[in-house]
Amino acid sequence: MVILTLITVIPLLLYTILICRYTRDWNTYREYKPGRVENAPCFSVILPFRNEENHLPGILNDLSMQDFPSDKVEVILVNDHSEDQSLSVARQFCLHHGNFVLIVLPDGRAGKKEAIHAGILAARHEIIVTTDADCRAGRQWLSTLASFYQDVAPAMIIGLVIPQSGEKGLFSYFQKLESISLTGAGAASAIDRKPIFCSGANLSYRKDLYLRYDDPMNQSVISGDDTFLLLQIKKQYRTGIRVLKSKNALIRTGAETNPADFIRQRSRWISKSIHYRDPDILYSALVVGFANLMTAVAVLLLFFGYPPWLIPILLAMKFIPDGFFLWHLSRYFGLSFRLFYYTVSALLYPLYLMISIGKAFLFPVEWKGRRQ
């Protein structure tokens, strides 16, 4: 029983230490306040899309309304064989906005990574900025990026991505918590010079760095354009990867409409993990995975003579650090932290994670009607 207890407790103890470290790094990292930009850099914003006719008008209008000189930015729209009216929407918008350019992927080239690659090759400017078609950007997004580049001159900027507010209920709240936890963990790890995650919905890097690698995004894998590139740059420019913590530079992304789509998306993200060799990612993934597994196992062991008094301690080792971290993140991003919904979400999370992992490795990965 002692050995079994240690097997259960040690992963949770390591998890507690990890989350406490994330909380410390997030809270001690100052929010960036943009200043006056004397010599604004030029940006090439890459926007890949496939079957996004309902979302495109929102992000296109946001990009056209930036408080940043239009002659300093080009927006490159890359159509990845859309089957709806997305191409028509993009083409009409480009006709009325001179700094918007449309690229159509030819037959034989498909996928988000190919779309981003085509956009980068066509880019006229040295600094690449990427976002997604289902996102929304504030008016000061690019001007804040420009100020940060002027002050810091990084190799890569990890921006913050949070869910759009709107829908209510437990499922919506669960998505929001999970989304900000990923954003917070990715930011905190990068602040600690151990980056493990970023989102292509709000990412910026130098074009020359991208072109130095033969396959920077690992084209053979359907997902992970952002994190694979992060890991490539991390090998040589770890200290040049910086986090832009600023409410002016947030990108908001849409939520999934139902649990099946949500799990399908997360399973796609998880499926790429078998290709990672980075020690920081492997450590955090193992700690998180085993901590959630042991949480579920500890409850089941009650039926086999496991000490009942130990269960609340084990649950507290996971739920309290998580809750504290998420409370800080929620407060920063302007989301309400609801204790009851958090408690239910925390109890459901191990089950959700196990289902997502199982689906990721036992079933084909799907994205935009494609399978791998």
N, C-alpha and C positions, 0 to 999 in steps of 0.2 A: 504493500500500500504506500510506503514511503517513496519508493521509486516512481510509482504511478503519480503520486502527488507532485513530485519534482518535474516529471515530464509535462504535467499540466501547468504548473506555476511558472516555470522558467520562460516559456514563450510569452506569457502574459506580462512577466516582469520586463523582458526586453522590449515588448510593445509599449508598456508604460513609459519607459525611458525614451523611446523613439518619439512618441507623441509629445512628451514634455519638452523634448529638445525642439521639435517643430514649433510648439507654442512660444517658447523662449525666443527663437530666431525671428518668428513673425512679429512678435510684439516689440522687439528691440530694434527692428529695421525701420528706419524713419520713412514716412511718406514723402514722396518726391514733390517738391513745389517748383513748377516750371518758371523759368525766368525769361528775360528778353533774349530773343535769338538774333545775334548780330549777323551771322552768315548762315542762313538756313540751308541744310543739306537737301538734296533732291531725292525723292522717293519713287520707287516703282512698286505699286501695290498690285499684287497678284490675287485674282479672285477666280478660282476654278468653280465650275458649276455643272450640275447634271440634274435635270428634272426639278428645277427650282423656280418655276414660273410664279408661284405665289409669294416666294420670299425675296426674289431679286429686286423688285421695286424699292423695298425698304432699305436694303444695304446700299443700292446704287444712289438713292437720294441722300443717304447719310454721307457717302463719300463725296458727292458733288457739293455738299453744304459745309465742308470743313473750313474752319477759320485759318486756312493755310494757303499760301499763294498757289493758284492753279498751274502756273508755269513751272512750279517746283515739284510737281507730282504728275505722274501718269498712272492711270488705272488700266490694267491689262485683264480683260475678261477672257477666260478660256473655257470654251464649250466642250464638254466631255460627252459627245454623242447624245445630247438630250433628246428625249422622245416626246416631250410636251412642247409648250410654246416658249420655253426659256430662251432659245436662240433668237426668236422674234423680239422678245422683250429687250434682250441685250442689244440687238442690232438697232432698234429704234432709239434706245437711250444714247448709244454712241453717235448717232446722227446729229444729236442736239448738244453734245458735249465734246469739245475738241480734244480734251486730254484723256478721253476714254477710248481704248483700243480693243477690238474684238479679234480673238484667234479661235479657229475651229480645228480641233484635233482631227488629223486625217485617219482614214481607215487603217487598221493595223496598229494604231496607237490609242490606248484607252486607259482610263483610271486617273484618280486624283494626282498621283505622283507624276504621271506623264504630263498632266495638265500644268502642274506647277513648274515642271522642268521646261516645258515649252514657253511658259510665261517668263521664266528667268532668262532663257536664251534670247528672248525678244526684248528684254528690258534695256532701256537706254541709260538708266541711272545705276549708281553703285550700291545704293542701299535698297534691299528687298524687304517688303512688308507683305505679310500674308494674312488673309482672313477668309471666312466662309460665307456662302451665300445666304445661310439662314441666321446670320448674325445682325446685330445693330451696333452702330458706333456713334459716340457723342461727337459734337462739333470740334472739340479740342483734342481729339485723339492724335492726329498727325502733328499738330503744333507742339503737343507735349512730348511726343517721340523726338521731334527735332531738337527741342531744348535738352532732352536727356542725352542725345548723341553729342550735342555741343559740349555738355558738361562732363560726360563720362567717356565718350569714344569707345564703346564696347564692341566686341566681336559679334555678340548676339544679345538681343533683348527679349526676355521672357515677359510677355504682358499677361495681365490677369483677365480671366474669362469667367463670367458668372451667368446663371440662368436668368432669363427674363421673368419678371414677376407677372402674375396674372391669375393662373388657375389656383384653386384652393383645394383642400382635402389632403388626406394622408399621402397618397401617391405623389402628388405634386411636391409636397413638403419633403418627402423622402428623396426625390430627385434633386431638389435644391441643396439639401444637406450633403448628399453624395458629391454633387458638383463642386460646391465650395470646399469640401474636404480635399478633393483632388487638386484644385487650384492652390489651396493653402499649403498642402504637402509639397507640391511641385515648387512653389515659391520659396518655402522655408528651406528645402534641401539645396536649392540654388544659392540662397543667401549664405548657407553654410559651406559653399564651394563644393557641394556634392550633388549636383543637379541630376534628377532622375526622371523628370517629366516636364513637358511643356505642351502647349496647344497651338496648332497651326492657325487657329482662329485669331490669335493675337501674338504674332511672332515676327521678329525683324532680325536681319543679319546682312553681312556684307556679301555682295555677289561674288567677289573674287575668292572668298573662302569656300563658297559652295562649289565653284568651278575647279577647285583644287582636287576634288575627290572624283573617282571614277563612277562610283555609285553611292552618292551621299545619303539617299533615302531608302536604299535597299528595295529596288524595284520588284524583286521577286515576291515580296510580301504585300498583300492588298492594303494593309493599314500601317500607320506609324510613320508617315512622312515627316512629322515634326520631331518625334523623339529619336528616330534613327539619325536625323541630321544633328540634333543636339549632342548625341553621343560621339559623332564624328568630330565635331568642333571641340568637344570637351577634352579629347585626347591631347590636343596641343594648346588650347586656349581656355583652360578651365577658369582662370581668374578673369577672363574677358567676357564670361557669360553673366549678365546682370539682370536683376529683376526690376521692373518698373512698377513700383507700388504707388499708384496714383489714381484717384477717383476720376480724374479727367481722361484717363487713358483706358478705362474699362471697355471690354467688349462683352455684349450680352448675347447669349445664344438661346435658341428656342429649346423647349423641353419636348420629350417624346410624348405622344398622345395616349399610349397604353403600356402596360407592363411588358407585353411581349416584345414590342419595338425597343423598349428601354433595355431589356436583357439582351436582345439581339445586338444592339449597339455596343454594350459593355463587353459582350462575349467577343465581338470583333476586336476590341481594344486588347483584351486579355490574350487572344490567340497569338499576337505577335511576340509575347513574352518569351517564348521558347527560343527566339533568335537573339535575345539579349545576353551579353557576356560581361556587362559592366558590373563590378562588385558592389557599387552603391545600390543599384537597382535590385540585384539579386538578394542582397541583405534585407532591404526594406520589404521586398515581395515575400520572402520567406517568413520574416517576422510577422507581417500582417496576416499572411495566409494561415500560419500555425496558430496565431493568437485567436483568430476567428474559429478555427477548427477546434481548438481546445475549449473554447467557450461552449460550443455545442456539445462536445464530448463530455465535459464535466457535468452537464445537466443529465445526459443519458446515464452516466455512471452512478447516479443516485439509486438506480434500480439494481445496482450490483454492489451495494455496500459502501459507496463513497461517502465520506463524512458530510452530512447535510450542512453543518456550520461553515464548511469551506466554500460552498457555492456562492453565497453573497460576497465573500472576499474576492473570489475570482471574477465575478461579474463587475464588482466595483473597480478592480484593476483595469478593466477595459472601458467601462462606460463613463467613469468619472473623468479620466484624461481626455477621452473623446469629446465629452460634453463641454469641458472647459475650453478645448481648442475650437470647437464649433461655435461656442458662445462668442469668443473673441472674433472669429471670422464673420459671424452673422452681424455682430455689432458694427464692424467696419464696412461691410457691404450693404448695410441698411435693411437686413432681413430680420424678421422677428424670430427670436428663439423661443419655441413653444415646448415646454418641458414634457408634456404628455406625448405629443407627436414625436419628440426626440426619443423618449423611452421606448415607444412602440417601434420606431425605426431601428433603434439599436438592437432590439430583440430580433427583428426580422433580418438585419444585415448579414449575419453569418449564413442564414439559409439562402439569401439572395446571392451571396458571393459563391457559395458552393454550386448553386444552379448555373451561374454564369460561367464558372470555371469548367464545369462538366460540359456545357453546351459548346464552349470554345474549343475543346479538344476532342469531342466525340461527334460533332456535326460540322458540315461545311460552313465556312465563313461567308456571310452574305453582306453585300453593300450595293445599294442602288440597283437591285435586280441582277447583280452579278454574284457568282460564287467562286470560291477558291478551294 
